[in-house]
Amino acid sequence: MDTNTRLAVDIKLRCIGCNKRPSELSEYIEAAKENDMDPDAYVWTEEGTLNRVNGHFLCTGCYVKAGMPSGPNGWTAP
């Protein structure tokens, strides 16, 4: 098992705004279904705010509420 796969399995993904997991958020449920994957896998591969060290991210609603943070190389949840 490569490092990315191991991390994706070991880390519990959670939105740091609403404290929900991808499987509790319709945006990830729908996108995952369209891409024939589960919501966690979808966030792991597609979510730009994902902190790959601790599994934190912001769902779209929380990202907007946070003021849509950005940086020169994008923005990652703390």
N, C-alpha and C positions, 0 to 999 in steps of 0.2 A: 504494500500500500504506500503510495507516494505521500509526501508531506501535506500537500493541499487536500488530498482525500482524507487523510487522518484528521487534520484540523476540522474539516467540514463535518466529520462524524462526531468528534469530541466536543466541539464548541456548541453551546446552546445559543441560538440566534434570538435577539430580542430588540425591539424598537425602544430606544431610550426615552422617547417622548411619551408614548402611551403604554409602554411596558408589555406590548403584545408580541407574540411569536408570529412568524410568517403564516402559519396554518390558521391563525385567528384573523387575518387581514384579507379582505376580499380582493384587493388589488393583486396580491401575490397568489392567492388561490386561483384566480382566473388566468393570470399570466402563466402560471405553472401548468395548468390544465392545457392551455393552448400550445405549450411547448413540450407536452408529454413528460413532465417531471413533477416532483413534489415541491411544495412551497419553499422549504428550506433550501433545496438544491437550486431553485430559481434565484433566491436572494444571494446565495453563495456565489453564483456565476454572473448575475446581472446587476446587483444593487451597488451603485456607485458610492454610497455613503458607508458601506460595510467596513467595519474595523475587523480585519481578519485575525487579529490577535485575541480579541475578547468577544466577538460576535455581536457587538453593538452596531446598530444602524438607525436611520430615521425613515419611517414610512413617508409617503408623499404628504399626507396631511400634517404630520409632525414636522417635516422638513419645511413646509410653508410657514407653519406657526413659529418655527425657530428663525425665520427671516431668510430662508434659503441661503444658508452659509456657503461660502465658496473660498477658494484659494488658488494660487498660481498652478497647483497640481491637482485641483479638485479639493473636495472636503471629505474627511473621514470622521465618523463618530468617535468621540473619546472613549 
